[in-house]
Amino acid sequence: MQFLKNKFFIILIVLALIITFGLFLILQPINKLTEKMQTSTKDAEFTKNILKNPSFEENDFKHWIKANDFFPNVILSYSDENQKERRRSFHISSEEKYFDRGEPVSVFIYQRIDKVPIDKKIVFNAYIKTLEVDVAFISLELYDSNDSLLTVTNTDLIEGTTDWTYCTTWLRTQNENIKYMLVKCALEGRGKVWFDKLELYPVEAAPKYFFPPVKENEVLNNSPYAQCDTQ
């Protein structure tokens, strides 16, 4: 009887060892996979703002370029009069409404991005404050090597007088002919506008969440991915 009892305990011990060894073999690959995933996550390069001087704290035109500032009643300058955060914003003021040809005067600053992330969703955010403006907005433009416009998108057009308003728009860099991108802050017509806290993010996204590719020269006003919200 004692022999049978000892044999029973020996069998239990052997079974326990077999189960423990089996669990070890199963869990070891899982642990390695978990460690690999953690390492991959840690080493991943998370998206960052790819704009230079995005909040206009550097008081120069090394990264931002002025356009159509040749009128006597047009001002494009860094400003400490109004700011969303920190010390400065960028200010555009114009008393000109039309060019000699009758076209609305468009005054803006822009930044050129030569290394455009391909097949990404490019998100552009900014804060805008206005005083009696005809139209103010931010936009993205994609060009090919021949300087031909491939795609353009801009936020809702802001008119009149507004407090700091959060604006956002985005596009997809799907065209293989993309050479560079222009990021613009613009005033069309008369008024005063301030821009601050700009953000330009290339992000990954599943294709099923996107609308069809933007047609050439199509402005995406009033679209689900171009909007402004007063805050």
PyMOL commands that set and color helices and strands:
alter all, ss='L'
color gray80, all
select helices_A, chain A and resi 2-43+207-209
alter helices_A, ss='H'
color red, helices_A
select strands_A, chain A and resi 65-67+74-79+89-94+106-113+121-143+149-154+158-172+180-188+191-203+226-230
alter strands_A, ss='S'
color yellow, strands_A
deselect
rebuild
show_as cartoon
